[in-house]
Amino acid sequence: MKRELFNRQDTIYLRGLAIIAIVLHHVFQFTSSKYGVVYPFFLSILLSNLGNMGCAVFFLLSGYGLSCSVKKNSPISISYVYKHLIKLLEPFLFIWLIDTFFVHYLDSISITNLFTLSIYSNQYWFLKEIFLLYIIFLCPCALCEKITPLKMTILPTILVAVFIILKPDSFWWNTTLCFPMGVLCSLYKENIANFYIKNRGASISLSFVLFIISFILSHYVSYFEILRAISFAIFVIMIVPYRRYNIKLFEICSTESLKIYIFHVFLLQFYVLQNPIIYFAMVVVGTIVLLVIYNLIERCIAPI
């Protein structure tokens, strides 16, 4: 059995699973709320929570990966910050251009959508939030010569506190704390790995029990959703070394996860189908088509 936490192959596997879970959740969400599809009770419970669980894993892995990148490339420059921010926005710009020229036909609403990162629905909240997290995390790292764990985690944590105080919809804050948790996992990886090796069974059991308890309590007190997200993300990080299969689909989904997220959310609006299987297939096919077109364009303009 592997002992290493945050192994590269494991993080690829997890990102692939997470984006598939988010797509399934959105298909369930749209077909049930908009088109009246009724799912069996337990399947409904599972699908309705897949998006939250997938986002928790993404935030934790994003915080971990970005922190590792900053440590490796320190001191980082403003161009480094710009490169990472623009990488987040490029797929959205592609979708915005499609929406502007083929859907809204240069309607003035398209300009607003560009600056608010919003097209049709609030499902792009994740893009807005990860973009904001990148800004408040990377900018201090670029401006401060000496990076401390406190500086690297305090601002994302403050962001969560601000969201809780402002009380927007819970999806704006219930998984976000996983990002600074990922940063801490990067900063103290060796300590965490040693603790995990010595207390593997207890660590996995405790995180699972915390997840189950917080999952139940979150239906009564919404703030337990924070503990639910953190405990689930930590649990899957620890459990993956026990059982992981090298499935090419997960690797592809991991590599293209941001594009899949942005493209499939855009496509969810266009299909009026009450059959969830066909709806899911149409979203998948449309996402693949957009991925192929985007990657072709990217390869063509890369030499320029």
NORFEN-V669115 format. One record per residue. N is the residue number from 1. RES is the residue in three letters. PHI is phi in whole degrees, -180 to 180 (* if undefined). Layout:
((N	RES	PHI) (N	RES	PHI))
This chain:
((1	MET	*) (2	LYS	-69) (3	ARG	-112) (4	GLU	-80) (5	LEU	-85) (6	PHE	58) (7	ASN	-60) (8	ARG	-56) (9	GLN	-65) (10	ASP	-67) (11	THR	-68) (12	ILE	-62) (13	TYR	-58) (14	LEU	-69) (15	ARG	-63) (16	GLY	-62) (17	LEU	-63) (18	ALA	-65) (19	ILE	-70) (20	ILE	-64) (21	ALA	-62) (22	ILE	-67) (23	VAL	-62) (24	LEU	-60) (25	HIS	-62) (26	HIS	-66) (27	VAL	-63) (28	PHE	-60) (29	GLN	-60) (30	PHE	-73) (31	THR	-70) (32	SER	-82) (33	SER	-82) (34	LYS	-93) (35	TYR	-117) (36	GLY	70) (37	VAL	-71) (38	VAL	-104) (39	TYR	-105) (40	PRO	-56) (41	PHE	-54) (42	PHE	-68) (43	LEU	-65) (44	SER	-64) (45	ILE	-61) (46	LEU	-64) (47	LEU	-66) (48	SER	-70) (49	ASN	-107) (50	LEU	-63) (51	GLY	-63) (52	ASN	-61) (53	MET	-67) (54	GLY	-63) (55	CYS	-64) (56	ALA	-59) (57	VAL	-65) (58	PHE	-62) (59	PHE	-63) (60	LEU	-64) (61	LEU	-67) (62	SER	-67) (63	GLY	-62) (64	TYR	-65) (65	GLY	-65) (66	LEU	-67) (67	SER	-64) (68	CYS	-62) (69	SER	-65) (70	VAL	-65) (71	LYS	-64) (72	LYS	-68) (73	ASN	-103) (74	SER	-66) (75	PRO	-79) (76	ILE	-92) (77	SER	-108) (78	ILE	-64) (79	SER	-64) (80	TYR	-63) (81	VAL	-62) (82	TYR	-59) (83	LYS	-60) (84	HIS	-72) (85	LEU	-71) (86	ILE	-68) (87	LYS	-64) (88	LEU	-72) (89	LEU	-89) (90	GLU	-58) (91	PRO	-63) (92	PHE	-68) (93	LEU	-60) (94	PHE	-60) (95	ILE	-67) (96	TRP	-63) (97	LEU	-64) (98	ILE	-62) (99	ASP	-64) (100	THR	-69) (101	PHE	-93) (102	PHE	-118) (103	VAL	-115) (104	HIS	-91) (105	TYR	51) (106	LEU	64) (107	ASP	-62) (108	SER	-63) (109	ILE	-63) (110	SER	-65) (111	ILE	-64) (112	THR	-61) (113	ASN	-60) (114	LEU	-64) (115	PHE	-81) (116	THR	-102) (117	LEU	52) (118	SER	-134) (119	ILE	-133) (120	TYR	74) (121	SER	-134) (122	ASN	-87) (123	GLN	-66) (124	TYR	-85) (125	TRP	-58) (126	PHE	-64) (127	LEU	-63) (128	LYS	-61) (129	GLU	-73) (130	ILE	-69) (131	PHE	-64) (132	LEU	-65) (133	LEU	-63) (134	TYR	-61) (135	ILE	-63) (136	ILE	-74) (137	PHE	-92) (138	LEU	-79) (139	CYS	-60) (140	PRO	-62) (141	CYS	-65) (142	ALA	-78) (143	LEU	-90) (144	CYS	-105) (145	GLU	-69) (146	LYS	-101) (147	ILE	-98) (148	THR	-113) (149	PRO	-54) (150	LEU	-63) (151	LYS	-64) (152	MET	-81) (153	THR	-117) (154	ILE	-68) (155	LEU	-68) (156	PRO	-59) (157	THR	-68) (158	ILE	-61) (159	LEU	-58) (160	VAL	-61) (161	ALA	-61) (162	VAL	-64) (163	PHE	-61) (164	ILE	-65) (165	ILE	-66) (166	LEU	-72) (167	LYS	56) (168	PRO	-77) (169	ASP	-56) (170	SER	-61) (171	PHE	-67) (172	TRP	-77) (173	TRP	-135) (174	ASN	-73) (175	THR	-118) (176	THR	-65) (177	LEU	-65) (178	CYS	-65) (179	PHE	-64) (180	PRO	-63) (181	MET	-64) (182	GLY	-64) (183	VAL	-61) (184	LEU	-63) (185	CYS	-63) (186	SER	-70) (187	LEU	-70) (188	TYR	-120) (189	LYS	-58) (190	GLU	-64) (191	ASN	-62) (192	ILE	-65) (193	ALA	-64) (194	ASN	-65) (195	PHE	-63) (196	TYR	-64) (197	ILE	-63) (198	LYS	-77) (199	ASN	-130) (200	ARG	-59) (201	GLY	-61) (202	ALA	-65) (203	SER	-65) (204	ILE	-65) (205	SER	-64) (206	LEU	-64) (207	SER	-65) (208	PHE	-68) (209	VAL	-63) (210	LEU	-61) (211	PHE	-63) (212	ILE	-62) (213	ILE	-64) (214	SER	-69) (215	PHE	-62) (216	ILE	-69) (217	LEU	-67) (218	SER	-66) (219	HIS	-76) (220	TYR	-112) (221	VAL	-128) (222	SER	-63) (223	TYR	-67) (224	PHE	-69) (225	GLU	-62) (226	ILE	-64) (227	LEU	-65) (228	ARG	-60) (229	ALA	-66) (230	ILE	-64) (231	SER	-65) (232	PHE	-67) (233	ALA	-61) (234	ILE	-66) (235	PHE	-61) (236	VAL	-70) (237	ILE	-61) (238	MET	-81) (239	ILE	-83) (240	VAL	-59) (241	PRO	-59) (242	TYR	-74) (243	ARG	-149) (244	ARG	-143) (245	TYR	-109) (246	ASN	-82) (247	ILE	-104) (248	LYS	-59) (249	LEU	-57) (250	PHE	-66) (251	GLU	-66) (252	ILE	-65) (253	CYS	-62) (254	SER	-67) (255	THR	-62) (256	GLU	-104) (257	SER	-60) (258	LEU	-64) (259	LYS	-64) (260	ILE	-59) (261	TYR	-60) (262	ILE	-66) (263	PHE	-72) (264	HIS	-71) (265	VAL	-63) (266	PHE	-63) (267	LEU	-75) (268	LEU	-57) (269	GLN	-76) (270	PHE	-95) (271	TYR	-102) (272	VAL	-114) (273	LEU	-133) (274	GLN	-92) (275	ASN	-90) (276	PRO	-64) (277	ILE	-68) (278	ILE	-67) (279	TYR	-59) (280	PHE	-61) (281	ALA	-62) (282	MET	-66) (283	VAL	-64) (284	VAL	-64) (285	VAL	-61) (286	GLY	-61) (287	THR	-64) (288	ILE	-63) (289	VAL	-60) (290	LEU	-65) (291	LEU	-62) (292	VAL	-63) (293	ILE	-63) (294	TYR	-62) (295	ASN	-66) (296	LEU	-64) (297	ILE	-62) (298	GLU	-62) (299	ARG	-68) (300	CYS	-71) (301	ILE	-92) (302	ALA	-57) (303	PRO	-70) (304	ILE	-73))
